[in-house]
Amino acid sequence: MISTTPDPGNPWPHDMRIVVENDAQTLLELLWVREAWALEPIGDDLPPLLVDTPSLEAGRNDVDRSAWTAAWPRMWHASLTTVGSRPGPEVFERLGDPTIPQAEREELLEQVSGPWWSEEFGDEAFTERHQTWTSARFDDRTSSRVLRSNPEWERLEQLVPAWRAGLTTIIEIPCRGSFTRRVGAHALLVTEATRADADAYAGALRSFG
């Protein structure tokens, strides 16, 4: 929500724009792969498990699970950084130039979307169960309950100071419990449970400063 002119009767600052990113596919794919394939990556500050646990694919032995496990933390942090950074318009303008070298195009694409699992390992991980899980998430996100909710308006008192401190992007992940992290200079990572709980969300927003 953003306006070009002040509106004295509106508590939402006219120039405040907050993006809620609750469908970042690079992050969701990583979260699904970790649990569906029973990976146990080791690393600093990795997110909790999914609320909606996917069916296991771990019975198959024809995949390099050790390589997947080793790559997972690196890809998670790289993808999270990309989602939180939101490249400027100049990147998209450059991508629109059909004459740029392929190597530069690939570098710019990674700035926009981050590393994709399929680009590094192919599509083998994404079975029909992944499509089922994704469809169930879509149904939930488009339910009347979710569409009626407006956590940012409900916690405007805490949101405005966070925005003034630089916050522009809320990244929401469908993971268990509380996991609030600042991502770069302008983004905040929270779980669905945190954003849905007024007091927990207020605390998360206060942490950005």
Secondary structure, DSSP 4 states (H G I P E B T S, - for coil): ---SS--TT-SS-TT---EEE---HHHHHHHHHHHHTT-----TT----BSSPPPP-TT--SS-HHHHHHHHHHHHHHHHHHHHH---HHHHHHHT-TTS-HHHHHHHHHHHH---HHHHH-STT--HHHHHHHHHHHHHHTSHHHHH--HHHHTHHHHHHHHHTT--EEEEE-BSS---EEETTTEEEEEHHHHHSHHHHHHHHHT--
